[in-house]
Amino acid sequence: MLVLRLAALALALAAVSAPAQIQLVELEPTRDTTIYADATGSLANGAGTGLFVGRTGQGRAARALLFFDVAAVVPAGMVITRAELELQVSRTRASSMVITMHRVDQSWGEGSSTAARGGGGGAPATTGDATWIHRFFPGQLWTTPGGDFAATTTSTATAGAFGPVLWPTSAALVAEAQAMLDQPTTNFGWLLRGDENTSALRLDSRESAATLRPKLRLRYAPRAELSSFGSGCSSSVGTPLVLGGFGPPRLGTIFQVQLQGAPNGAASFLFYSVGLEPNPIAIGNGCSILLDLASTQFFAGLGISPYGPAIVTGGFADHAVVLPFHPLLAGVRFEYQAFVLDPVPTTVRSSNVLRARLGL
């Protein structure tokens, strides 16, 4: 029976609320390049099919830069919960190499330079290229040769033979991807740095075949939000009924809702709906039903509403609302309203509405 109720709820939510839900997206870089250790900043590989890290056959340190336009793909206001970066190794002289990932702190460019042969030697820098000393060749410089980037490692990967290499999700990687979404003007991408004392490896760039290009994979969901609507009527003790929540309504948690203003001993029931009545329904004593009546009755018919009774003690009644972690619920907005059986005299009183957008 519970499975049937949940199935009915799922169909109703899909039809009524059309939530954003939890999404997985895969991004390719809009810019990528290699910078080669060179005191004059004359080498680049902006349009080449390879990205180099480590120490090239010409004895130069090489570092890769990648920029992903997160804000162009993930809607504003979303919460990123997972992020990982995958590239493909296309040439290597080392049996394995640890490659660290770092947040870049200044903007940089990608020109039309294309390194010949294997690409490890670089090519003459063209206008707009990032080089070892330039952010944009020939006039704008890095503060520090070799790129301006965070000393702290965002994520680490170990590259071996040919094929995929993965920088796994981490708290730092998720936080930086989130910042790229929330503050896109401060998104300057990442720098990859390998062992610059021994050997080098080549990774496929965005100019490679589609299946070989760098991929940033993100999982995101709507942000949990809570607001109040309308006002409650006064109880028999003359105080208004006020419904509040503790913290945002996050999926996979227990959302604590508290009613205050009712007399001790009164019974509080918490109903919920999807949407509000366009015209509040008066129930006397200046009180109204603000919830959408059709969906309120629907949930009650499934046996999953109301919560309660919670008995008012010390002026408060607490309701614990279990929010299961389910992709279908992400982005759904529920409206909650408390109704109190006020004992002196026995009447029904109503609170304001809490509008809860479920998310992460």
N, C-alpha and C positions, 0 to 999 in steps of 0.2 A: 504493500500500500504506500509506503514512504517513497519508493521508487516512482510510482505513478504520480504522486503528488509533486515530486521534484521535476518530473518530466513535464507535467502541466505547467508548473511555475516557469520552467525554461522556455516553453513555447510562448507563454504570456509575455515574458520579458522581451523575448526576441521581437514579438509583434508590436509591443506597446512602446518600449523605450529605445530600441535600436542603439545600444551602448557601443562605446569605442572598443571595449574588450582588450585583452592582452594580445599584442602583436609582435611578430618577429620580422625584422627587416635586414637586408644585406646591402651594404654600401660599397661602392668602388671609389677610390680617391679621385678627386677632381684635379689634383696636382700631385706629382711625385718627381723626385730627382735624386741624384747623387752629388755630394760635394767631396772634392778630393783635396788632400793637404797640399797646398801650393801657396807660397808666400805672396805671390802676385795676384792670386785669385783669377787666373786665366783659364781654368779648366771647369767644365760642367758636362752634364749629360741629360738635359731637360727632356728631350724627346726620345731618348733611348729606350730600348726594350728591357734593359736590365737596371737593377738597383744594387749597389755594391756596399758591403760592410767589411771591416777588417783592414788588412794590409795588402794592397794589390801587388802584382808582379813587378810593378815599376817602383816599389818601395814606398808608396804613399798610403797614408791612412785614408779610409773612405767611410762615409756615413750616408745613410739614406734618410730622406725627408718625405713625409706623406701627409696630405691634407684631405680630410673627409668633411663634407658639408652636412653635418648632422642636422642642423636646423632646417635644411631644405627638404628633409625626408621625414623626420619625426615631428608630429604636430606640437606646437607650443603647449606648455602646461602638463605634458606627460612626464612620467617617472621612469627613468631607465633602470632596469633591475639586473641586467646582465650585458656584458660586452666582451667580445673576443676578436682578435686580429689574426688572420691567416694569410701567409704568403707562400709562394712556391720557390724552392731552391732549384735553380737551373744550371748552376756550375759551382763546383767547390774543389779546393785542394786540401781542405782540412777534414779529418775524420769526424769531428764535431766542433761546434762553436757555440758559446753562450752569447746571445744577442739581447741586449737590454733596450727597453723602450722608455723614452723620456718625453715629457711635455715640452713643446717649443714655446718660447716666450716672446718672439717677435715674428712679424709677417715675413714672407719670402716668396720668391717667384719661380716660375718654370719657363725657360726659354725654348728655343728651337734647336739647341745643340744636340748632336747625335754622335756618340763615340763610335769609332770604327772598330772592326773586328770584334774581339770579345767584349770591348767596352770598358775594360779596367783602366785604360790609359786616359779616359776622358776625351773631350773635344774642346776646341776653342769656345769660350763662353760667348753667348749672344745676349742681346739686350733683354733684360728681365730675368736672366738666369740667376739662381742662387749658386754661389761658389763658396770656397773655404772662408773667404773674408767678406764676401758681398751677400746681402740679403736680396738685392736686385742689382745685377751688373748693369752698368759700370759704376754707379754713383752712390748707392746706399749700402752701408757697411753693417756687419754684425758688431755688437759691442765686444765680443770675444771671438777671435778666429776659430773656425770649426763649428760655429753656430751658438746661439743663445738658447740654452735649454736647462730644464730643472735637473739638479744633481740627483734628486730622488728618482729611483727607478719606478716606473709605472707598472710594468709587467716584464717577465723574463721568459725567453724561449731558448731551447737548445736545438740547433739545426744540425742534422747529420747528413745523410745521403740526399740524393735528388728527391723532390717531392714536397709535400706540405710541411710547414712549420707553423706552430700555433703559439700565440701569446694568450694564455688563458685569462678568463675573467678574474678580476681582483677588485677589492674595495677601491683601490686607487684608480683603476681603469674605468670602473663604473662612474666614479665621482667626476673624472675628467670628461667622459662622454656626456654626463649630465650638464656639466658646465658649458660644453660646446653647444648644447641645446639652449640652455637658459641665457647664456651671454655669448652669442655668436660672434660679436665683434672682438672677443678675446680668444677666439679659436684660431690657433696657428699650427695645429697639427702635432705630429709626433716625429721624433728623430730616433732612428735605430742605430745602435752602436755595437760593433763586435770586438773581437780581439785584434787590436791594432799593432800588435808586436810580432805576429807570426804569419798568418795567411789571410786570404779573403774568400768570400763566397758571393755569388751573384743570385739575386732574387728577381723574379719576373715583375715588371712594372705595369702600369695601367695601359701602356702601349702594346702589351703582349696580347695573345689570343684571349678571348673572353673567359675561358675556363681557367686561365693561369693568372689572371689579374689579382691584385691584393683585395681582400674582402674584410670589411668590418661588419660583424654581426651584432645586432642589438635586439634586446627584448625590452619592450616598454608597455606601460599600462597607464590608465588615467590616474591622476593624483586624487587621493581621498580628500573630500572637502565637506565642511559642515557650516550651515548657516541657520538662522531663525527666521520664521515668517509669522506675521500676525501677532496677536496677543491673546493671552488666556483671560477668562472671566474671573471674577472674585469668588473665593470660597465663602462658606458661612462664617468664617472668622474675619472676613474683610480683607484678606490678602490675595493678590492675583496668583493664579496658578502659572508657574514658570517651569518650562521643560528645558533642560540643558544636557549637553553631552560632554564626556571627558575624553578629549583627544579626537583626532580624525577617525572616521569609520574605515579602517583598513581591513582588507580581506585577510582571512586567516586569524583574526583576533576576536576578542569579546569586547563589544562596544558598550560602554557603560553609560546609561541614560538615567538622569535623576530628575524627579519632580519635587518642587518645593511650593509651599503656600497652602497646602491642604491641612485640615485639622488632624491631629493624631487619631489613629484608629480607622481612618477612612481607607477604602480600598481603591487602589489605582490600577487601571488597565491601560496598556500601551498598544494602540492599533497602528497599522501602517498601510500605505497605499503607494501607487505610482501616479503621481500627479495630484492636483488640488481641484476642488470643486470651483467652477467658474463663479458660482453664486453661493456663498456660505449658507448652510442650512441651520436656522435658528432652532435651539432646543430649550429655550427659556432661560431666565435669570441672566440675560445678556450673554449667554454662551452659544457657541456655534460649532458645527462640524465643518472643519476646513478641508479635511481629506477628501480625495476623489472617492465618492461613495461606491461606485461600481467595483473598482479594484480592491477597496477595503472589504467589501462583501465577498469578493472572489477569494482573497487570502483567508478570510474567516471560514469560508466554505471548505478550503483545503485543510483546515485544522491547524494552520501555522500562525494564526493571529486570533486573539490578541496575546501579548505577554501579560502575565499576572494571574491573580491579583497580587500586588505588592502593598503591604499595609504600611501606612504612613506612621513613622516613628521619629520623634524628635523634629517633626516638621518636614521630613524627607521620605520619599519612596524611591527605591532603586530598582531599575530593570536592567538585566544583563542580556544583551542582544548578540547572539552568536552569528558571526559573519564567516561562513565557510570560504575557503580559498577555491574559487571556481572561475575559470576564464569568462563564463557567460555573465557573471555578476559585475565584472570590471566596467566601470562607467555608468552603471545603473544608478538612478537617483530615487531613493525611497523618501517618503514623507512620514514622519512619526508624530502622533498626537496622543496625549494622555487624557483619559476620561476617569473622573473620580466619582465614586458613590459617597456623596457628602451626607453624613448621618443626621445633621441638625439643620433643617429638617432633611429627610431623605430625598435628595435631588441628584441629578447628574450634572457635573461641572466639567468644563473642558479647558485644556491648556493651549498655549501657542503651538506652532508646528516646528519641528526640527527637520530641515532639509539636508539629507545625507547623500552625498555622491560617493559610492563605494569605489575604492581604488587601493593604491599602494602608497 
